[in-house]
Amino acid sequence: MTKGISACVIAVSTLCVGVGTANAVQDRPWWDPTQVIESPVNPNRAEGAVEGVSFTASDSAAKEVSPSDWARVTFTGTGFTPGLYYTVRVTLREPGTGRDWGVYTWLTYRATAEGKIHSNLRVFIPSRAVPGEKVIAVPTVYNAEDVRRDGRPEKADPSCVLQCERVAPLAAYTNLTDPGATITIR
């Protein structure tokens, strides 16, 4: 009996070793809540545009930030329905490739009478950031009801359990080489 239990424990331990820990970019375990399968904008329900993204240190216009410090992402969204609520979700990514960096922030805004969203969000740079590393801020805009309380978009299929596709945003920033939206870790 104990041989069977021991073999089972060894097998489970071996499987758990494969889960491992995550590095700064993409090798996070599948169950990490920051790893979200984001959908592209659906042209049939697209609304508005994200323009003029600025990513700086939180207390200045500096384009460098230290690990374990705050940064700030600002932009203006245009073409949204006046008075409606929208949730802005900013995901940090690797410039050029767009690989998820494992950090996001979000906040709900009400569109102005002119249909604009003036977004100003702080985001924490984790201690795992490496000096010289570059990170780009990629904002997406969702209907407020399409984002959960934890900042992740709702599942496209509510019956899905693991690794689920998410509801498509209304607008997304797609320039992954924009120097204004990129910051360097010092």
Backbone torsions as a table, in degrees:
resi	resn	phi	psi	omega
1	MET	NA	-44.7	-178.2
2	THR	-69.4	-29.0	177.0
3	LYS	-64.0	-40.6	179.4
4	GLY	-64.6	-41.9	179.1
5	ILE	-67.4	-42.1	179.4
6	SER	-61.9	-43.3	179.4
7	ALA	-62.7	-39.3	178.9
8	CYS	-65.0	-43.3	179.1
9	VAL	-62.9	-42.8	179.0
10	ILE	-63.4	-43.4	179.9
11	ALA	-62.6	-44.6	179.3
12	VAL	-65.6	-41.3	178.3
13	SER	-61.1	-41.3	179.0
14	THR	-63.4	-41.8	178.2
15	LEU	-64.7	-40.6	-178.6
16	CYS	-66.4	-31.1	178.3
17	VAL	-61.0	-34.7	179.2
18	GLY	-66.2	-23.7	179.5
19	VAL	-67.7	-46.3	173.6
20	GLY	61.9	-168.4	177.3
21	THR	-111.4	165.1	-174.8
22	ALA	-94.3	145.6	170.5
23	ASN	-95.0	-171.2	-171.3
24	ALA	-66.3	-22.8	-171.8
25	VAL	-113.9	-80.9	-163.4
26	GLN	-118.5	-11.1	-171.7
27	ASP	-89.0	35.3	177.6
28	ARG	-78.7	151.3	178.6
29	PRO	-64.6	154.0	-176.0
30	TRP	-60.3	-24.6	-176.5
31	TRP	-89.3	-1.2	178.7
32	ASP	-62.6	123.3	-176.4
33	PRO	-66.6	-15.7	177.6
34	THR	-80.7	-14.4	-179.4
35	GLN	-89.2	101.9	-175.7
36	VAL	-117.3	134.4	175.9
37	ILE	-82.0	95.7	-176.5
38	GLU	-82.0	139.7	177.9
39	SER	-90.5	151.5	173.8
40	PRO	-74.3	166.5	176.9
41	VAL	-61.7	133.9	176.2
42	ASN	-88.5	115.2	-177.1
43	PRO	-57.5	-25.3	-179.1
44	ASN	-74.2	-17.2	178.3
45	ARG	-131.7	17.9	178.9
46	ALA	-65.2	146.9	179.8
47	GLU	-152.7	132.8	174.2
48	GLY	73.6	-177.1	-179.5
49	ALA	-148.8	151.5	176.9
50	VAL	-105.3	123.7	-175.6
51	GLU	-133.7	154.3	171.7
52	GLY	60.4	49.5	-179.4
53	VAL	-73.1	131.4	177.3
54	SER	-125.0	129.4	-179.7
55	PHE	-125.2	113.5	-174.5
56	THR	-139.5	176.4	169.5
57	ALA	-62.1	151.0	-172.7
58	SER	-67.7	-27.4	-175.5
59	ASP	-109.2	6.8	179.5
60	SER	-158.0	-178.9	178.1
61	ALA	-91.7	12.5	-178.6
62	ALA	-62.4	142.6	-179.9
63	LYS	-98.1	16.1	175.3
64	GLU	-128.0	145.9	178.6
65	VAL	-145.0	147.7	179.8
66	SER	-87.0	153.8	171.8
67	PRO	-57.7	151.3	-178.8
68	SER	63.4	31.9	177.6
69	ASP	-130.3	170.9	-178.9
70	TRP	-98.1	147.8	173.3
71	ALA	-125.9	171.1	-177.8
72	ARG	-132.1	135.6	176.6
73	VAL	-117.6	123.7	177.2
74	THR	-127.9	149.4	173.5
75	PHE	-167.3	167.9	173.9
76	THR	-117.4	127.9	173.6
77	GLY	-98.3	137.9	-179.6
78	THR	-125.9	159.1	175.3
79	GLY	82.5	22.1	179.2
80	PHE	-97.6	163.5	-178.3
81	THR	-73.5	120.3	-179.2
82	PRO	-54.7	134.9	175.7
83	GLY	85.5	-14.8	179.3
84	LEU	-81.4	156.8	179.7
85	TYR	-96.4	136.7	-179.9
86	TYR	-132.3	145.1	175.3
87	THR	-105.1	125.3	176.3
88	VAL	-94.9	128.2	177.3
89	ARG	-120.6	121.0	179.0
90	VAL	-108.6	122.4	177.5
91	THR	-110.0	134.7	174.9
92	LEU	-85.8	136.2	-175.4
93	ARG	-137.1	169.3	175.1
94	GLU	-81.0	126.3	-179.8
95	PRO	-59.2	145.4	178.3
96	GLY	85.2	-57.1	-177.0
97	THR	-87.4	-29.2	-177.5
98	GLY	78.2	9.9	179.3
99	ARG	-62.0	134.5	-177.6
100	ASP	-61.0	133.8	-177.9
101	TRP	-98.4	-3.8	175.0
102	GLY	85.3	16.9	179.3
103	VAL	-132.5	133.9	174.8
104	TYR	-147.5	162.0	175.0
105	THR	-145.1	163.3	-178.1
106	TRP	-155.8	159.7	175.9
107	LEU	-162.7	147.3	178.8
108	THR	-96.7	134.8	-179.5
109	TYR	-125.2	157.4	173.0
110	ARG	-105.4	129.8	179.8
111	ALA	-66.2	141.0	-180.0
112	THR	-71.7	175.1	177.5
113	ALA	-61.2	-23.6	177.6
114	GLU	-89.3	2.4	-179.8
115	GLY	78.3	26.2	-179.4
116	LYS	-105.7	152.1	172.3
117	ILE	-120.5	120.2	177.6
118	HIS	-102.2	97.3	-174.4
119	SER	-94.3	135.9	179.1
120	ASN	-145.6	97.9	-174.2
121	LEU	-121.3	137.5	171.1
122	ARG	-91.0	147.2	178.0
123	VAL	-139.0	138.5	-177.8
124	PHE	-87.8	132.0	176.2
125	ILE	-92.5	117.1	-175.0
126	PRO	-69.2	160.7	-178.1
127	SER	-66.5	-18.6	179.9
128	ARG	-74.3	-8.1	179.4
129	ALA	-62.4	141.4	-174.9
130	VAL	-104.8	131.2	177.6
131	PRO	-52.7	134.8	-177.7
132	GLY	92.4	-17.3	179.6
133	GLU	-67.7	142.1	176.9
134	LYS	-108.8	144.1	-178.8
135	VAL	-136.7	139.9	178.4
136	ILE	-114.3	141.3	177.0
137	ALA	-92.3	127.3	-177.5
138	VAL	-121.9	98.6	179.1
139	PRO	-79.6	144.7	170.4
140	THR	-131.0	151.7	-178.6
141	VAL	-121.1	129.2	-179.3
142	TYR	-121.8	158.3	164.5
143	ASN	-58.6	141.8	-177.0
144	ALA	-57.2	-35.1	-177.9
145	GLU	-72.6	-13.6	-176.9
146	ASP	-88.9	2.8	-178.8
147	VAL	-121.2	132.8	-179.2
148	ARG	-74.6	170.6	179.9
149	ARG	-63.1	-23.4	179.9
150	ASP	-89.9	6.9	176.3
151	GLY	88.9	-3.4	178.5
152	ARG	-90.4	142.7	176.4
153	PRO	-62.8	150.6	176.3
154	GLU	-61.5	158.5	177.1
155	LYS	-72.7	140.6	176.7
156	ALA	-66.0	-36.0	177.7
157	ASP	-117.5	106.2	-177.0
158	PRO	-58.7	-21.7	-179.3
159	SER	-82.8	-9.9	178.5
160	CYS	-68.4	142.6	-177.4
161	VAL	-109.2	-51.1	-175.9
162	LEU	-122.8	145.2	176.6
163	GLN	49.3	56.6	-173.1
164	CYS	-94.0	142.2	172.1
165	GLU	-66.5	147.4	-176.8
166	ARG	-107.4	163.1	177.2
167	VAL	-58.8	141.1	-178.4
168	ALA	-73.0	142.0	175.2
169	PRO	-73.0	164.8	176.5
170	LEU	-82.9	-32.8	179.7
171	ALA	-148.8	150.7	179.6
172	ALA	-148.8	147.0	175.3
173	TYR	-85.0	128.1	-173.1
174	THR	-119.3	-0.8	-179.8
175	ASN	-82.4	94.0	-175.0
176	LEU	-83.6	7.5	177.5
177	THR	-122.4	10.9	-177.6
178	ASP	-67.6	117.0	179.3
179	PRO	-65.0	-27.3	178.2
180	GLY	-67.9	-27.5	-179.2
181	ALA	-97.2	6.1	-176.5
182	THR	-112.1	142.6	178.0
183	ILE	-130.0	153.4	179.2
184	THR	-110.7	137.5	176.7
185	ILE	-81.8	131.0	179.5
186	ARG	-103.8	NA	NA
